[in-house]
Amino acid sequence: MASKPYEFLKALYHRKSVPIFIKLCIVKFLTSYIRYRVHAKYTFPWSESGKKNLIGTSLFEDNDYAYYAQYYAESFLMDTLNHKNSNLYKYEIFKSQLYNSYESIDISFQEDSLLPVSIMDNDFINDFFPENCSINLSVNNKKYTLENIIQNRFHLMRFNKRDRCRINSTKKLLIGKPIQISKRKNKKKLVLVIFIDALGSKLFNKYPLEELMPNTYNFFKKGVIFKNCYSNAEFTTPSLASMTTGKYVHNNNFFHPGKRQIIGQKQKMINQYFHDEGFFTQLITGNPGQNPSQGYCIDYDRVIYKHSLKHQDVLMEFVDSMRVFKDRNVFTWISLFDVHHPLNIIPSFSAGSKMSIQAHDYNSGDPPLTKTTFRSYCPKTTERHVVEIEKVDYHMKSLYDFIEMNYDDEEILISLVSDHATSATIETENNSNILRKEKTNVPFMIRGSDYKNIESLEMIENVDVLPSILNSCNISIDLEKIDGILPKELGGNGKDFIFTESIYPGQTYKASIKDKSYECFLEGYALTEDDGKINLREYTIEVEDIETGNKIDNNKIIKVYLEKFRRILKTNADWG
């Protein structure tokens, strides 16, 4: 839960009697405080305390291996010991083993494979062609000496089937688990999840999808476009976790905005199902909500991470990787963060050229400390948001063209998902409830299943993404262990209502149920603690018409929804 001094200063700021210069001091202090807390959790490769660089540190040990991060595709490393510079660099993660200097390692290759190898030296100076950085190799008794090897970067070495290799160095070596280049047993050659942060479907009412994102629409209209999909939480951390595990927030227990919780150990993520099926699994992301040190590297064969990695770099890295694995079943999750907010602080060249003069005014009218979830509608923010979406879609055409040029529909399973809308772009009178339908209505599009040319109004939720993708790839899953259900549109049973909740330390617990007729909101009185336990000994509940928003004063209807809340939360909530 937020500290008492923090809450006191927030309350003090909002008092009308406080002089403006005192408020400015409070803003300056709290901005630094918030940045430190957020930085400590979300900045990779630094530890939660912000004192330890995790480059070359083992993450999530797995038998003889662990996950190790190294620098990736960077010409210059200006100051790797300064955590403020960590967002300047890209990182690459492989499951690897660490060996001491001069230790000889023998490897036999059963198939054509890639071997990630890195000379690890955490005290190095970033020189080109450094001296005394060499690797000695013996491949099928033929000896090689590789000199002037750049440190702390994975070098990919290709070996053929039945090759026998001995490798050593005068420095410590990181040697990755061999990655098979050719392997195929599933009919789906490519399974790709495109995650666009903060893309809400409510926007499509004013800016039709086929006009706002014509390339995306033209690609996915050949599959299924769900118009009534809803997220299961109000911000990225819990919403993304629900999507990747198929479990509601209270069941996956991954929600905290200020602490490093771990995902992928007590519940399976979507990539782990494909990993178990023999797919090459890859994550390419610039989203701070997918911090590798929080588990977003577990059972990924390769991870590329850079804080706020731009969408064009994400797309390039994906296409480049497919040059290598054209003969391998591949599962890749790519995350695009550009729509959430301009990654260059201001819009890019093409986006800025389309903006009106007033859109260059960045005063939204909200108080400086207002969190994005609670911001009010702003036409200037909306305009900037729209031009960023248009720009991303323009560049996405190259991805869609690549897929259609290289694969048949029966060989692919491509989906597009999002986690929440942006409050400042939602023009509605009901702006107070963070779980309202306008805030949680998100796109889900899927192409490559047996269902084609469908625009569906079926109500589904993000926990249904997992079973939808797995079923389309003929990968079995025990539906009793998750909250997701296969939609009727994809051959399943579907569901009658969807569920969203907010578990946020320092705030009251909130939940909503939506169906075709009503939207019901439940809120506890007690503030949520750090452990996320749900206290509903005292609560309020109200029902609204799903179309008009008019309040429904019918105790019989309210009781029906209350029983649904009790059934969903089961033993997770304390009802008194």
Secondary structure as GFF3:
##gff-version 3
##sequence-region A 1 576
A	DSSP	alpha_helix	4	13	.	.	.	ID=ss1
A	DSSP	alpha_helix	20	42	.	.	.	ID=ss2
A	DSSP	beta_strand	59	62	.	.	.	ID=ss3
A	DSSP	beta_strand	65	72	.	.	.	ID=ss4
A	DSSP	three_ten_helix	83	88	.	.	.	ID=ss5
A	DSSP	beta_strand	90	99	.	.	.	ID=ss6
A	DSSP	beta_strand	105	108	.	.	.	ID=ss7
A	DSSP	beta_strand	113	120	.	.	.	ID=ss8
A	DSSP	beta_strand	135	139	.	.	.	ID=ss9
A	DSSP	beta_strand	142	146	.	.	.	ID=ss10
A	DSSP	beta_strand	155	159	.	.	.	ID=ss11
A	DSSP	beta_strand	164	169	.	.	.	ID=ss12
A	DSSP	beta_strand	172	176	.	.	.	ID=ss13
A	DSSP	beta_strand	179	180	.	.	.	ID=ss14
A	DSSP	beta_strand	190	196	.	.	.	ID=ss15
A	DSSP	alpha_helix	203	206	.	.	.	ID=ss16
A	DSSP	alpha_helix	209	212	.	.	.	ID=ss17
A	DSSP	alpha_helix	214	220	.	.	.	ID=ss18
A	DSSP	beta_strand	224	230	.	.	.	ID=ss19
A	DSSP	alpha_helix	236	245	.	.	.	ID=ss20
A	DSSP	alpha_helix	249	252	.	.	.	ID=ss21
A	DSSP	alpha_helix	270	276	.	.	.	ID=ss22
A	DSSP	beta_strand	280	285	.	.	.	ID=ss23
A	DSSP	three_ten_helix	288	290	.	.	.	ID=ss24
A	DSSP	three_ten_helix	292	294	.	.	.	ID=ss25
A	DSSP	beta_strand	302	305	.	.	.	ID=ss26
A	DSSP	alpha_helix	311	322	.	.	.	ID=ss27
A	DSSP	beta_strand	330	336	.	.	.	ID=ss28
A	DSSP	alpha_helix	349	353	.	.	.	ID=ss29
A	DSSP	three_ten_helix	358	360	.	.	.	ID=ss30
A	DSSP	three_ten_helix	372	374	.	.	.	ID=ss31
A	DSSP	alpha_helix	379	406	.	.	.	ID=ss32
A	DSSP	three_ten_helix	409	411	.	.	.	ID=ss33
A	DSSP	beta_strand	412	417	.	.	.	ID=ss34
A	DSSP	three_ten_helix	423	425	.	.	.	ID=ss35
A	DSSP	alpha_helix	437	440	.	.	.	ID=ss36
A	DSSP	beta_strand	441	447	.	.	.	ID=ss37
A	DSSP	beta_strand	454	461	.	.	.	ID=ss38
A	DSSP	three_ten_helix	462	464	.	.	.	ID=ss39
A	DSSP	alpha_helix	465	472	.	.	.	ID=ss40
A	DSSP	three_ten_helix	479	481	.	.	.	ID=ss41
A	DSSP	three_ten_helix	488	490	.	.	.	ID=ss42
A	DSSP	beta_strand	498	502	.	.	.	ID=ss43
A	DSSP	beta_strand	508	514	.	.	.	ID=ss44
A	DSSP	beta_strand	518	527	.	.	.	ID=ss45
A	DSSP	beta_strand	534	535	.	.	.	ID=ss46
A	DSSP	beta_strand	539	545	.	.	.	ID=ss47
A	DSSP	beta_strand	551	552	.	.	.	ID=ss48
A	DSSP	alpha_helix	555	569	.	.	.	ID=ss49
A	DSSP	three_ten_helix	570	572	.	.	.	ID=ss50
A	DSSP	beta_strand	573	574	.	.	.	ID=ss51
###
